[in-house]
């Protein structure tokens, strides 16, 4: 706390601004907020102007706002937006009576911006959007880091609603304006032009409610290639960004120079792997036994009968006894191709998989890979994510400075972070213990990478199984393009003869992209359900 401005002085200021002689000002770590009879300031070692700015803000909330009405807003996103809209409204009212507060409120805004900038790269995309809406309400200029194309596209599409929010005249109108903003983003989603990208875990978002569903609501449908012409005009109206024109239909990276592939095959902790293997076999032992019996039955019932050489066919013995000239009492087993299949397991390592999801994805991959190897199938386990690369950002900034057109690209500063946990040519599975979360999930590019690896492996059948918990997303690419890209990659891979399976982890997005898919609604069922759909695919020729 400032030595020259103690809580006594702040209390006096709060009483003047609110007109309430009973108000107290206190400083606590969980401020700022307004309570009955007091304002709670953040516990900061700050200058006098900043503390005064916080007093101005909270006093304005208390005098001109309705904290009870804001607290009754159930949806967390709507509540945060309503608070931002109402903060601007009450501060404007305060300035009408106390114009001298402008300097102190500006200091508060500067401090808020610096705090956001410090943690910007670790923020979820939805939090970034909420901050930029806040910026737009105050007509503040955006920093270079904040100028992310998809964020700008969303602000542009919601410009009318943001302008209406600036004219709110009460807390009730602020709440109504926040709901209009959320409805606008939901409308964009329903028209397949959603610009929201989320990578945070549903358990870590706003009060345990998944922000993506909070914003987007109903069905989210990405256009396929057959929809291009029908939707082109609408796309142009929504995703014109920085006067550069419409984004490409496919997601093309600015550069692949900084993409990283890490091979962890055989590099896992042996003790951790034994523990994981024990759990994995407990999950799928009975399922593996059933699949093995089904495969054997399938393989052993296909015979070429009436052969001159081979194994004696007992069904031909009566004829052999009564027909001395009978020459074809043998049978030959057909060449069994049921196990001439290669399976690649691809795991979404985005931030939203944090916690129980990634733990069970790891267990699922271990169970599947172990069972496949015991059943004599070739298998590979891969993971994918993307993360901002300082080197790639520097290259991107240099290209911008040189005037390089960027509208044909859809990944600018994030490198692919691809991991091989178990190669086809190795029997070592201990690398699977290293499966952990990354940041974002550019599904289309990762799928193409995995499919290329699978294509190079010799097998009669090739199966690619993807475990994912949502739509493709990156922090610097347009989500409509990412979804279109995934549709096209899936179509292209299927045409190459690779069988695709999508496993949705608490999310049904896979149903929109993959020809064969299941949605796991209960996390503990992930290994068993994934094994079941894979077994069905292996038995279905």
N, C-alpha and C positions, 0 to 999 in steps of 0.2 A: 504494500500500500504506500501511496505517496506520503512522504513525511510532512508536506506542507498542506495537504488536504485530507483531514481525518474524517471518520464517519460522522462526527458531530456536525461538521460543515456540510457534508453531503445530506445529512438528515434535514438540516435547515433549508437547503436548496429544494429538496423533494417536497417539503411542506409548502414552500412558496409556490412551486409549480402546480401542485395538486390542489392547493387551498385547504388541505386537511392538516390541522395542527397536531394530530395524533400519529401521523406517519413516521415510521422509523426506517432508516437505511442501514443495512447490514451487508457484510461481505462474506460470502461462502463459496466453496469450490464448485458447487453445482449451480451458481448463478449464470446468466441473469434470468430473473423471473419476478412475477408479481404475486404477492400473497395478501391475504386479508390483513390490513394494518401495517404492512411493511413492503419495501422493495428490496430484493436480494440482488446485490451486485456481484459480478464475478471476482474471485480473489486473484487480483492481478497486481504485479509490481509495475504499475503504469503511471504515466504522467497525469497531471491534474486535468488536462483537457479531455483525455480519454475517459477518465472516471466521471467527469461532468457530463460527457456525452451519453454515458450509460444511464446516469440519473435522468437526463432529459428524455431518453427513450422510454424508460420504465415509468416515469411520471406521466408521460403522454399516454402510455398504455392504460394506466390506472384511471386517469381523468377522462379520457375520450373513448376508451375501448370497453368491450364487454368480455372479460376473461371467462365468465361462466359459459357464455354462448360458444366461445372457441373450444372450451374443454368438452362440450357436448358433441363436437364433430367426431364421428366414429372412425371414419377412414383416415389413417395416419397421413397419407399424402395430401388429402384435402385440408387437413388441419394445419400442416406446415405451410402450405400455400396461402391459406387464409390468414395465418399469423403474419406472413411476409407482406401480404396486401394490406392488412390492417395496420402494421407498423408504419408503412409509408403514409397511410391516411391520417393516423393520429399525430405523426410528426409534422405533417403539413398544418394540421390544426394548431399544434403547439407553436409553430413558427409564426402563424398569423397573430398570435398574442405576444410571443416573445421572439422577435426577429433575431436577437443576439444569440439565440441557441443554434443558429445555422452553423457556425464554426465548430461547435462541440459535436453536433450530430455528424458533420463531415468527418471529424476525427474518429468517431465510432465506426463509420462506414469504411474508412481507411484500415482500421484495425481488423474489422471483419474480413476485408479483402486479403489482408496479409496472412491471416490465419488459414483462410481457404487455400491461398497459393502454396502455403507450406505443405499441406497434405493433398494437393490437387491430384497428383498421379496415383495416389492410393484410394481415391474416392470412387464409389460406385457411380455408374453412368447416370442413374436417376438422381443422385445427390448433386451431380454437376448440373443437371438440367434445372433442378430447383434453385440452385444458386444463380444460374444465368437468367431465370425468370425474375429473381429478386433484383439482379442488376438492371434488367430491362425496365422494371417498375420505377427505378430511380434514375433511368436514362443515363446509366454509367457506361463508360467505354470499357470494352473487353480487352483483357491482356492477350498476348500472342498465344499463350498456352490454352486460354479459354476458347479460342476460335477453332473449335472442332466442328467439322462440316455437318455432322448429323445433329449436333446441338443447334447450330445456326439454322439448319433446315426446320427444326421443330419450332424455334422461336418465330421464324418467318411464317410458318403455317398458322401459328396461334397469335399473330400480331393483333388482330382485331380484339380478341379476348383479353390480351394483356392491356391494350389501351382502355378497354371498358373497366378493367380492374383498377386502373389509375383514378377512375372517377367514382369509386365507391364512396358513399357518404355515411356509412354506418358499418358496424361489425357484421350485421346480418348481410349487408350487401357484399362485404368482403368474402364472407363464406359462400355466398351465391356465385361470386366471381371465380372463386377457387374451383367450385364444382363445374363451372362452365369450361375452365381450362382443362380439367381432367377429362371432361366429356369430349373436348376437341381432340385431345390425343387419342382417346378411345375411338373416335370416329375415323381418325387416320388409320388406326390399326384395322378397323373393320373393312376399310377400303383397300387393304393390302399395301398401304404406303406408310406403315408404322415406322417412325424414326427413333424408337426407343430401343436401347441395348442395355441389358442388365447382366452383371456378373457376380453380384453379391449373393450370398446364401439366403434363402428364404427365412431362415431362423434368425438372421442378423439384420434384416431390413426393418421396416417401420412397425414396431410393436407386433412382431411375429406374423404380419400379413405380407405376403409376397408383393413387392412393389410393382412388378411387371403385371400381375393380374389386377392390382389396384388401379394402375393407369389404364390398362388395355381392355379389361373387361372381357367381352365376348370373343367370337372366333377371330383368329388371326390367320389370314390366308395369303400366301405369297403367290404372285402370278407365275404361271408356267410359260414356256416359250409360245404356246398358242394364244396367250393373253397379251402379248407384246403390243400388237397394233391397237387392240381395244382399250388399253390402259395408257397409251403413250401420252395423250393430251393431259390426263390427270397427273401423271408422273411429272410432267414438265411444270405443272402448276404448283407442285409440292416440293420438289427437290432441286430447284434452281439455287445454286450455292455460289456466292461470291462472283456473280456474273460470269461464271465459267461454263454455264450450260448444264445439260442433264448428265447425270452420272452414267457410267456404262452399265449394260445389262449384266455383264459378268464381272466378278471381282478380280481385278488385275493388280498385282502388287507394284508399287513404284520401283522396287528393286528386290531381288532375292539374295543379294550379296551377303546379307547379315543373318539369313536364316540359319538355324543351328539344329543339327541332328546329333543326338547323344546316344551312344550304344552302351547300355548297362547290362547286357547279357552276361550272366555269370559273375556279376560284380556286387551282388547283394550280400547282406549279412546272413551267414549260414544258420545261426540260432533263430533269428527272426523268421527265416524261411521255413524251418522245421515247425515252428509254432503256427505259421500261416497255413502250411500244408496240412497239418493235423485238423485245423478248423475247416479247411476246404474239403477234405475228404469226408468229413462228417456231414457236410452239406449235400454232397452229390454222389455218395457211394451207391445208394440204392438206385438212383437214376442212371448211373453209369452201367450198373449190372443189367438193367432193363434194356438199355440201348445195345449193349454187347450181345444179349440174347436175340434181340431183334435183327441185328446185323448178321449174326451167324445163321439164323433161320432163313434170312433172305438169301444169303450166299450159298447155303447148302441145299436149297430146293430147286436150283436151276441146273438141269442136266440135259445133255444131248443123248437121247436114247437111240437104240437100233444102230449101234456102231460096231465096226468090225474089230476094233481094238479099244482097250480101256478097262474099266472096272466092271466085273460081272454084275449084271443087273438082275437082282433076285426076282423082279416081276417077269423076267423073260425065261425063267427056269422051266415052267410047265411047257412052254412052246419048244424049248430046246429038247425036252424029254420025248415029245411026241413027233417032232419033225427033224429027222436025221440030217436033212440038208440045210437046216437053219443056220445062217452064218453071222447074224448080228445080235448076239445076246449081251452086248456090252453097252456101257454108258460112259460118257465123259463129262466131267463137271465143267460147266462154263467158267470162263475166266471171270473171277469176281472183281468188279470194279467199285464195289460199295465203299472201300476204304481208300481208293485212289482220289482223295480229296484233300485240298489244303485250306486251312481255316485261319483267317487273320482277325484278331480281336483288336478293335480300335477304341480307345477310351478318351472321352471328353474330360480334359483336366482343367476346365475353367474354374474361376473362383467360386461359382455357385455350387460346385461339387464339394466344397469344404465341409469337414465334419463327418457325419455318419455316411453320407453319400459316397465319398471317396473311399472310406474304409470298406464298405460293402462292395464297391466296384473292384477294389483290390482283391477282396476275397472271391468275388465272382470270377475275375480273370484267372486267379490261381486255381479255382475249382475246374473251370473249363479247360484250361491248358493242361493241367495234370490228367484229367480224364481223357482228353483227346490223345495225349501221348501214350497213355496206357492202352488205348484202343487202336493204336498204330496209325493215327492221322497226323499229318504234318501241321504244325501250327506256329503262329507268330503273335506276339502281343506288343501293341504299340500305344503311344499316348500322344496327345497334341494340346497345344495351347499357343498363345501369342503374348508378347510382352513388349513394352516400349523399349526401343534401343537408342541410346544416346548417339551412337555412330550413325544409325539410320536417320535420326532426326537431323543431324548435322548435314548429311548428304541431301536430305529433303530441303532444308533451308537453303543450301547452296544452289540446288536446282531451281528453287523459286527465285532466288536472286538473279539467276541467269535467264529468267523468263521462260523456263520449261513449262509447257502446258500440262496441267495436272488432271484435267477432267476425265481422262481415260483411265485413271487409276482409282483404286478403292482401298488400298492399304499403303499408308504413307510413312509412318514412324514406328510401327510395330513389326518386329521380326517373328517369324515362326519359331516356336520352341517345340521341336519334335523329338520323341524319345522312343528308342527300341529297348524293350524290357526282355524280350526273348526272341532271338532270330530263328528262322526256319532250320538253319543248319546246325543248331546247337540243342542239346538236351538239357541245358542248365536253365532252371526256372527261378533261381534265387533272386534274379534282378527284379522280379515282380514286387518284392517288399519295398522297392523305392518308388512305387506309384504314389505320387502326391499331386496336390492342386497347383495350378499355375495362375493365369490371369484371365485372358479372354479366349474365345473359341471360334476361329475361322473355319467352320466345318468343311466347306467346299474344298479349300486348298489341302487340308489335311486328308480328306477322303481321297483326293486324287493321288497324293503321295503314297498312301497305304495301298491303293489299287495298283499303282505302278510296281511296287514291291511284290505284290501278290502275282501280278502278271508274269514277272520274271521267274517265278517258281514253277517248275514243271509239275503238272497235275491234271488229271482228267476233269476235275471240278474244282472251282475256286469259290470260296464263301467268305464274305467280309461282313463281320458283325460289329455294329457301332453302338456303344453305350453313351447316351447323352441325356442331359436333363433340361434341354430347352432349345431355343432357336440360335442360329449362328450369330455371333456378335464380336465386334472389335471396338476398341475405343476410338478409332480414327476412320472407320469405314461406314458407309451407309447401309443400314440393315436390309432395306428392300433389295439392294444389289446383292448382299450376302445371301439372302434367301433365294433369289433368282439363280444365283451362282450354284447353290447347293442342288436345286432342282436340275439344272443342266448337267452338273457333275454326276449325279445319280443316274440320269438318263444315259449319259455317255458310258459310264462304267457298266451298266446293265447290258448295253449293246455289245460290249466286249465279252459277254458271257459270264461275268462275275455275278454271283447271287448275293444280294444285299439284304441284310437284316438290321432293322433299327430297334434298339431296346430303349424305351423312354423311362427314365428314372424320375418318378413322381411328376411326369410331364408328358403330354400327348403330342408334342411337336413332331415326333418321329413319324406319326401317322400321315403327315402331310408330305413327307419326302421319300420314304422308303417303301418299296413294293411289298415287303413283308415286315411287319412290326408288331411289337407288343408294348403295352404300357404297364409298368410295375407300380402298383398303387401303394404297396406296403414294402418298405425298404428291406425287411428281413426276408422277403420272398425273392429278392433279386437273383441270387445264384440259381435257385431251383427253376424259376421261370425262364431265365436266359438259357439254361441247359435244355429245358423242355422244347423251346422253339428251335434251338440248334439241332436237337435230335430229330425233330420232325423234318427239318430241312435235309439232314443227312440221309434219312430214310426215303425221302420223296425224290424220285429220279425223273 
